Amino acid sequence: MADKPIAQQIAEIAESLKFEDIDARTIENAKIFMLDCIGTMLSGRQIESAVAVTNAAQIIGGTEDCTIVGRPERSNVMLAALINGTAGHSQDYDDDHREGIQHSSVAVLPAVLALGEKYKKSGKDVLLAFIIGSDVTIRAGESFLGYTFYGVWHPTGTCGVFGATAGACKVLGLNAQQTTYALGVAGSEAAGIGEFNEVGAWTKRFHAGQSAMDGVLAATLGQMYFFGPPTVFEGRHGFFTAFSYKGSKEDPRPEGIYDVNKMTDNFGKKWEMADNSIKLHSCCRFSNNYCDCAIDIHNQGVDISQIESIHADCNKFAIHNLCFPEDMKKHPQNIVNAQFSIPYEVSVGLVKGRVLPESFTAEAIKDPVIYELCEKVTWALDEEFERVYPQHYPARVTVKTKDGKTYVGEVKFPKGDPENPASKEEVETKFYNNAANTVGSVNAKKIVELVNHIEDVEDITALMDLLH
């Protein structure tokens, strides 16, 4: 198939895939990621950015085919995907793929759930579509070899739409030509710039919902044989050319940095999405390892009042995204600032021994004890950490106290990574906490039981009815 365009290769394989072709490990992990993502939709439902998107959607109006997770209202299939995707990403608590450097589930699942509900698809249909779509999203991210963030792009937005489209096409039962066209359309919908990180804007959260919504649109256009370019990925004016990092003045890379083979190597046989990372801290995945280090030091018994200095050893990615602008990262002015700040999250971990949603509120980020600790945080590039990027994200935090003691927290793989996985029980506990204030404990338990056996559900409406 190597002589065919990438989109066509993906489409032909996706069309032929059946649920029985998926290995047991991937199926079980996909159910874990599905439950986790539903939980972040339920908890994110209450966040101001998600409420704003819901209100905007209600103004736009339309049919009431689909569930708005955690709300009594309903919306049309595109706007439901938008609302639920934005809500699921509003606390930055959803899963993340290490090498793909983006949040695949929250871009794909809202699209396949909305279409599945509209057309009364089975749980097996939806889960298969979720697996296929997540893999396309992750592979698109992996293709940029860890560099796309340096080119100002946010991969959940730029890559997520391809996965949402692929998943939506599978739910709709499209043939290979329709899916190829739909992926071609998705390339013109791909978007998501990183400027949110400069000011703490809500647009990062929107990127997930936008990808889900646009995936539904692209798939529906593909269904109508709307002609999208089959060479959307590798073409001279295609996705990789547009979104790859072109280097710097000191190190120009005019052709861009990417590997097209990442999209198709063993696609349909080796599932990248099976190795997503679950977040146990409600902030940027690439600071979660520093949270682990800080919590370790907290558990070692450090006396917060005696801390003299805090130092983080980092790769360039962490410094670029989580340490600058320096004043904003040391003194977060809003919640998004705090979610993307190594100084803030390390300080929270040292003080509280956990980094949960409760630390990301307008009141919490003003805590004077944490504010003072943020001032003491420094960072530096660790060449070994940089060498293994983006395959691994090790971290080290060193705390020195006024009485001459030194505490070190170091992790090779943060909790939740495939090499250091969160247990199913930990994921379920996280889900119950996320769902508690929205659907209640009885329905939460029913949701867990249903997702655990989602392949046996004849109509996905059985799940969606529990999410109101």
C-alpha positions as CSV (number, residue, x, y, z in Angstrom):
1,M,0.0,0.0,0.0
2,A,3.0,2.3,0.2
3,D,2.4,3.8,-3.2
4,K,-1.1,5.0,-2.1
5,P,-1.6,8.3,-0.3
6,I,-1.5,8.1,3.5
7,A,-5.2,9.0,4.0
8,Q,-6.2,6.3,1.6
9,Q,-4.0,3.7,3.4
10,I,-5.6,4.7,6.7
11,A,-9.1,4.7,5.2
12,E,-8.8,1.2,3.6
13,I,-7.4,-0.4,6.7
14,A,-10.0,1.4,8.9
15,E,-12.9,0.3,6.7
16,S,-11.9,-3.4,7.0
17,L,-11.2,-3.4,10.7
18,K,-13.6,-5.4,12.9
19,F,-13.9,-5.4,16.7
20,E,-12.5,-8.9,16.7
21,D,-9.3,-7.7,15.1
22,I,-8.4,-5.7,18.2
23,D,-6.2,-7.4,20.9
24,A,-7.5,-7.8,24.4
25,R,-5.0,-5.4,26.0
26,T,-6.0,-2.6,23.7
27,I,-9.7,-3.2,24.3
28,E,-9.3,-3.1,28.1
29,N,-7.2,0.0,28.0
30,A,-9.6,1.7,25.7
31,K,-12.4,1.1,28.2
32,I,-10.2,2.6,30.9
33,F,-9.6,5.7,28.8
34,M,-13.3,5.9,27.9
35,L,-14.3,5.9,31.6
36,D,-11.6,8.4,32.5
37,C,-12.6,10.8,29.7
38,I,-16.3,10.6,30.6
39,G,-15.2,11.5,34.2
40,T,-13.4,14.6,33.0
41,M,-16.4,15.6,30.9
42,L,-18.6,15.3,34.0
43,S,-16.2,17.3,36.3
44,G,-15.3,19.8,33.6
45,R,-18.9,20.5,33.0
46,Q,-18.9,22.9,35.9
47,I,-15.9,24.9,34.8
48,E,-16.5,28.5,33.5
49,S,-15.1,27.8,30.1
50,A,-17.4,24.8,29.5
51,V,-20.4,26.8,30.7
52,A,-19.6,29.6,28.2
53,V,-19.4,27.1,25.3
54,T,-22.7,25.5,26.4
55,N,-24.4,28.9,26.5
56,A,-23.0,29.9,23.1
57,A,-24.3,26.6,21.7
58,Q,-27.7,27.2,23.1
59,I,-27.8,30.6,21.4
60,I,-26.9,29.0,18.1
61,G,-29.6,26.4,18.7
62,G,-30.6,23.4,16.5
63,T,-32.0,20.0,17.0
64,E,-31.8,18.1,20.3
65,D,-30.4,14.7,19.2
66,C,-27.5,14.3,21.6
67,T,-26.6,14.5,25.3
68,I,-24.7,17.3,26.8
69,V,-22.8,15.4,29.4
70,G,-23.7,16.5,33.0
71,R,-26.6,18.7,31.9
72,P,-30.3,18.2,31.4
73,E,-30.3,20.0,28.0
74,R,-29.5,18.4,24.7
75,S,-28.0,19.7,21.4
76,N,-27.4,18.7,17.9
77,V,-24.6,16.2,17.1
78,M,-21.9,18.8,16.2
79,L,-22.5,21.1,19.1
80,A,-22.8,18.3,21.6
81,A,-19.3,17.1,20.4
82,L,-18.0,20.7,20.8
83,I,-19.5,21.1,24.3
84,N,-18.5,17.7,25.6
85,G,-14.9,17.9,24.2
86,T,-14.4,21.4,25.7
87,A,-15.7,20.3,29.1
88,G,-13.5,17.2,29.1
89,H,-10.4,19.3,28.6
90,S,-11.4,22.2,30.9
91,Q,-9.4,20.9,33.9
92,D,-6.5,19.5,32.0
93,Y,-7.2,16.2,33.8
94,D,-7.8,14.0,30.7
95,D,-5.4,11.4,29.3
96,D,-2.4,12.3,27.3
97,H,0.0,10.4,24.9
98,R,3.7,10.9,25.6
99,E,5.2,10.8,22.1
100,G,2.0,12.0,20.4
101,I,2.2,15.0,22.8
102,Q,-1.6,15.5,22.8
103,H,-4.9,14.6,24.3
104,S,-6.4,12.1,22.0
105,S,-9.5,10.7,23.9
106,V,-11.1,14.1,24.5
107,A,-10.9,15.0,20.8
108,V,-12.2,11.7,19.6
109,L,-14.6,10.3,22.2
110,P,-17.1,13.2,22.1
111,A,-17.4,12.8,18.4
112,V,-18.0,9.1,18.3
113,L,-20.4,9.2,21.3
114,A,-22.5,11.9,19.8
115,L,-22.8,10.1,16.4
116,G,-23.3,6.8,18.2
117,E,-26.2,8.3,20.2
118,K,-27.8,10.0,17.1
119,Y,-27.7,6.8,15.1
120,K,-28.2,4.3,18.0
121,K,-25.0,2.4,17.5
122,S,-23.8,-0.4,19.7
123,G,-21.2,-0.1,22.4
124,K,-18.9,-2.3,20.3
125,D,-19.3,0.1,17.3
126,V,-18.4,3.1,19.4
127,L,-15.5,1.5,21.1
128,L,-14.0,0.3,17.8
129,A,-14.4,3.8,16.4
130,F,-12.8,5.3,19.5
131,I,-9.8,3.0,19.2
132,I,-9.3,3.8,15.5
133,G,-9.7,7.5,15.9
134,S,-7.5,7.8,18.9
135,D,-4.7,5.9,17.0
136,V,-4.9,8.3,14.0
137,T,-4.7,11.3,16.3
138,I,-1.7,9.9,18.2
139,R,0.1,8.9,15.1
140,A,-0.3,12.3,13.6
141,G,1.3,13.8,16.7
142,E,4.1,11.2,16.8
143,S,5.0,12.1,13.2
144,F,6.3,15.5,14.3
145,L,8.9,13.8,16.5
146,G,8.3,16.0,19.5
147,Y,8.9,19.3,17.7
148,T,5.5,20.7,16.7
149,F,5.0,22.6,20.0
150,Y,8.2,24.6,19.1
151,G,6.3,25.7,16.0
152,V,3.6,27.3,18.2
153,W,1.0,24.5,17.4
154,H,-1.1,22.7,20.0
155,P,-1.4,19.1,18.7
156,T,-4.8,18.4,20.4
157,G,-6.2,20.9,17.9
158,T,-4.0,20.3,14.9
159,C,-4.0,16.5,15.1
160,G,-7.1,15.8,17.0
161,V,-9.5,16.6,14.1
162,F,-8.0,13.7,12.1
163,G,-8.7,11.2,14.8
164,A,-12.2,12.6,15.4
165,T,-12.8,12.3,11.7
166,A,-11.5,8.8,11.4
167,G,-13.6,7.7,14.4
168,A,-16.7,9.5,13.1
169,C,-16.3,7.8,9.7
170,K,-16.1,4.4,11.3
171,V,-19.3,5.0,13.4
172,L,-21.1,6.1,10.2
173,G,-19.9,3.0,8.4
174,L,-18.3,5.0,5.5
175,N,-16.3,3.2,2.8
176,A,-12.6,3.9,2.1
177,Q,-13.2,6.6,-0.5
178,Q,-15.6,8.5,1.7
179,T,-13.2,8.3,4.6
180,T,-10.3,9.4,2.4
181,Y,-12.2,12.4,1.4
182,A,-13.2,13.2,5.0
183,L,-9.6,13.0,6.1
184,G,-8.8,15.4,3.3
185,V,-11.4,17.8,4.6
186,A,-10.1,17.5,8.1
187,G,-6.7,18.9,7.0
188,S,-8.4,22.2,6.3
189,E,-10.1,22.2,9.7
190,A,-6.8,21.4,11.6
191,A,-6.1,24.3,13.9
192,G,-4.8,25.2,17.4
193,I,-2.1,27.8,18.2
194,G,-0.2,27.8,21.5
195,E,-0.8,31.5,22.4
196,F,-3.1,30.4,25.2
197,N,0.0,29.6,27.2
198,E,1.2,33.2,27.1
199,V,-1.8,34.6,28.8
200,G,-3.7,31.7,30.3
201,A,-6.5,31.7,27.8
202,W,-9.3,29.1,27.5
203,T,-8.6,28.4,23.8
204,K,-6.6,25.3,24.7
205,R,-9.7,23.7,26.1
206,F,-11.7,24.7,23.0
207,H,-9.2,22.9,20.8
208,A,-10.5,19.5,22.0
209,G,-14.1,20.4,21.4
210,Q,-13.3,22.0,18.1
211,S,-11.6,18.9,16.9
212,A,-14.5,16.7,17.9
213,M,-17.0,19.0,16.3
214,D,-15.0,19.4,13.1
215,G,-14.5,15.6,12.9
216,V,-18.3,15.1,12.8
217,L,-18.5,17.7,10.1
218,A,-15.7,16.3,8.0
219,A,-17.1,12.7,8.3
220,T,-20.5,13.9,7.3
221,L,-19.1,15.7,4.2
222,G,-17.1,12.6,3.4
223,Q,-20.4,10.7,3.5
224,M,-21.6,13.0,0.8
225,Y,-18.5,12.3,-1.3
226,F,-17.3,15.9,-0.8
227,F,-13.9,15.8,-2.5
228,G,-11.0,16.3,0.0
229,P,-7.4,15.9,-1.1
230,P,-6.1,12.3,-0.6
231,T,-2.6,13.7,-0.2
232,V,-3.7,15.8,2.8
233,F,-0.9,14.5,5.0
234,E,2.2,14.3,2.8
235,G,1.3,16.6,-0.1
236,R,3.5,19.6,-1.0
237,H,1.0,21.9,0.6
238,G,-0.3,19.3,3.1
239,F,-0.5,18.8,6.9
240,F,3.1,17.9,7.6
241,T,4.4,20.8,5.5
242,A,2.1,23.3,7.2
243,F,2.4,22.2,10.9
244,S,6.0,20.9,11.2
245,Y,8.6,22.9,13.0
246,K,10.9,24.8,10.6
247,G,13.7,25.4,13.0
248,S,15.2,28.6,14.3
249,K,17.5,31.3,12.9
250,E,20.4,29.5,14.5
251,D,19.2,26.1,13.2
252,P,16.9,26.5,10.2
253,R,14.9,23.4,9.0
254,P,13.0,24.8,6.0
255,E,11.7,21.4,5.0
256,G,10.2,20.9,8.5
257,I,10.9,18.1,11.0
258,Y,8.6,15.1,10.6
259,D,8.4,11.4,9.7
260,V,5.5,10.4,7.5
261,N,6.0,6.7,8.2
262,K,4.7,7.2,11.8
263,M,1.2,7.5,10.4
264,T,1.0,4.1,8.7
265,D,3.7,1.8,10.2
266,N,1.7,-1.2,11.6
267,F,-1.5,0.8,11.6
268,G,-4.3,-1.6,12.4
269,K,-1.9,-4.0,14.0
270,K,0.0,-2.1,16.7
271,W,-2.2,0.3,18.6
272,E,-0.4,3.4,19.9
273,M,-3.5,4.4,21.8
274,A,-3.2,1.4,24.1
275,D,-0.2,3.3,25.7
276,N,-2.0,6.6,26.6
277,S,-1.0,8.0,30.0
278,I,-3.7,8.6,32.7
279,K,-3.3,11.8,34.6
280,L,-3.5,11.7,38.4
281,H,-2.7,15.4,38.7
282,S,-5.0,18.1,37.3
283,C,-2.4,20.0,35.2
284,C,-0.3,19.7,32.1
285,R,0.8,16.1,31.6
286,F,4.4,17.2,31.1
287,S,4.5,18.7,34.6
288,N,2.9,15.6,36.2
289,N,6.4,14.1,36.6
290,Y,7.4,17.1,38.6
291,C,4.3,16.8,40.7
292,D,5.4,13.2,41.5
293,C,8.8,14.5,42.5
294,A,7.4,17.1,44.8
295,I,4.9,14.8,46.4
296,D,7.7,12.3,47.1
297,I,9.7,15.1,48.9
298,H,6.5,16.0,50.8
299,N,6.3,12.4,51.9
300,Q,9.9,12.4,52.9
301,G,8.9,14.9,55.6
302,V,10.4,18.2,54.4
303,D,9.6,21.1,56.6
304,I,8.0,23.7,54.3
305,S,9.0,26.6,56.6
306,Q,12.7,25.6,56.3
307,I,12.9,25.4,52.5
308,E,15.7,27.6,51.1
309,S,15.7,26.6,47.4
310,I,13.9,24.4,45.0
311,H,15.5,23.3,41.7
312,A,14.0,21.4,38.8
313,D,16.1,19.6,36.2
314,C,14.2,19.7,32.8
315,N,14.2,19.0,29.1
316,K,13.8,21.9,26.7
317,F,10.2,21.2,26.2
318,A,9.4,21.6,29.8
319,I,11.4,24.8,30.1
320,H,9.8,26.2,26.9
321,N,6.2,25.5,27.9
322,L,6.2,25.4,31.7
323,C,8.8,27.9,32.9
324,F,8.2,30.9,30.7
325,P,7.1,33.7,30.7
326,E,8.9,33.5,34.1
327,D,6.9,36.0,36.1
328,M,3.6,34.5,34.9
329,K,4.8,31.0,35.8
330,K,6.0,32.0,39.3
331,H,2.9,34.2,39.9
332,P,0.0,32.7,38.0
333,Q,-2.7,35.2,37.3
334,N,-5.3,32.7,36.4
335,I,-6.0,28.9,36.4
336,V,-4.5,28.1,33.0
337,N,-1.3,29.9,34.1
338,A,-1.2,27.6,37.1
339,Q,-1.9,24.5,35.1
340,F,1.1,25.2,32.9
341,S,3.6,26.2,35.7
342,I,6.3,23.9,37.1
343,P,7.0,26.4,39.9
344,Y,3.3,26.5,41.0
345,E,2.7,22.7,40.7
346,V,5.9,21.8,42.4
347,S,5.0,24.2,45.3
348,V,1.5,22.7,45.6
349,G,2.9,19.2,45.7
350,L,5.4,20.1,48.4
351,V,2.8,21.8,50.5
352,K,-0.2,19.5,50.1
353,G,1.2,16.2,48.9
354,R,-1.3,16.1,46.0
355,V,-2.1,18.2,42.9
356,L,-5.8,17.9,42.4
357,P,-8.5,20.1,40.9
358,E,-9.0,21.8,44.2
359,S,-5.6,23.5,43.7
360,F,-6.7,25.1,40.5
361,T,-9.3,27.7,41.5
362,A,-9.2,31.5,41.7
363,E,-8.8,31.3,45.4
364,A,-6.2,28.5,45.5
365,I,-3.7,30.2,43.2
366,K,-3.5,33.1,45.7
367,D,-2.3,30.9,48.6
368,P,0.5,33.0,50.2
369,V,2.5,29.9,51.3
370,I,2.6,28.5,47.8
371,Y,3.2,32.0,46.3
372,E,6.3,32.3,48.5
373,L,7.6,28.9,47.5
374,C,7.2,29.7,43.8
375,E,9.7,32.4,44.2
376,K,12.3,29.9,45.3
377,V,12.0,27.6,42.2
378,T,14.8,27.6,39.6
379,W,15.3,25.3,36.7
380,A,18.0,24.2,34.3
381,L,18.4,22.0,31.2
382,D,19.5,18.4,31.9
383,E,21.2,17.1,28.7
384,E,20.3,13.5,29.5
385,F,16.7,14.4,29.9
386,E,16.8,16.2,26.6
387,R,18.5,13.2,24.9
388,V,15.6,10.8,25.6
389,Y,12.8,13.3,24.6
390,P,10.1,12.7,23.4
391,Q,10.2,8.9,24.2
392,H,10.7,9.6,27.9
393,Y,10.0,12.5,30.3
394,P,12.2,12.0,33.4
395,A,12.2,14.7,36.0
396,R,14.2,15.6,39.1
397,V,13.4,18.1,41.9
398,T,16.0,19.1,44.5
399,V,15.0,20.9,47.7
400,K,17.6,22.4,50.1
401,T,16.6,23.6,53.6
402,K,18.1,26.2,55.9
403,D,19.3,23.6,58.3
404,G,21.5,22.0,55.6
405,K,19.3,19.1,54.5
406,T,18.8,18.1,50.9
407,Y,15.8,16.3,49.6
408,V,15.6,14.8,46.1
409,G,12.6,13.5,44.2
410,E,13.3,11.8,40.9
411,V,11.1,9.9,38.5
412,K,11.8,8.1,35.2
413,F,8.2,7.5,34.4
414,P,5.4,9.5,36.1
415,K,2.6,7.6,37.6
416,G,0.0,6.9,34.9
417,D,2.6,6.2,32.2
418,P,2.4,2.8,30.5
419,E,5.6,1.8,32.4
420,N,4.2,3.0,35.7
421,P,0.5,2.6,35.1
422,A,-2.4,3.8,37.2
423,S,-4.4,0.8,38.4
424,K,-7.9,0.2,37.3
425,E,-9.0,0.9,40.9
426,E,-7.1,4.3,40.8
427,V,-8.9,5.2,37.6
428,E,-12.2,4.3,39.0
429,T,-11.6,6.2,42.2
430,K,-10.7,9.3,40.1
431,F,-13.9,8.8,38.1
432,Y,-16.1,8.6,41.2
433,N,-14.5,11.8,42.5
434,N,-15.1,13.5,39.1
435,A,-18.6,12.3,38.8
436,A,-19.7,12.9,42.4
437,N,-21.1,16.4,42.0
438,T,-22.9,15.8,38.7
439,V,-24.6,12.4,38.3
440,G,-24.4,11.1,41.9
441,S,-23.0,7.9,43.3
442,V,-25.7,5.6,42.1
443,N,-25.5,6.6,38.5
444,A,-21.7,6.8,38.7
445,K,-21.5,3.1,39.7
446,K,-23.9,2.2,36.9
447,I,-21.6,4.1,34.4
448,V,-18.5,2.2,35.6
449,E,-20.3,-1.1,35.3
450,L,-21.6,-0.3,31.8
451,V,-18.3,0.9,30.5
452,N,-16.6,-2.2,31.8
453,H,-18.8,-4.2,29.5
454,I,-19.4,-1.6,26.8
455,E,-18.9,-4.2,24.0
456,D,-22.1,-5.9,25.2
457,V,-24.3,-2.8,25.0
458,E,-26.7,-3.0,22.1
459,D,-27.5,0.7,22.0
460,I,-25.0,3.4,23.3
461,T,-28.1,5.4,24.4
462,A,-28.0,3.2,27.5
463,L,-24.8,4.9,28.5
464,M,-25.7,8.4,27.3
465,D,-28.9,8.4,29.4
466,L,-26.8,8.0,32.5
467,L,-24.7,11.1,31.7
468,H,-27.4,13.7,31.9
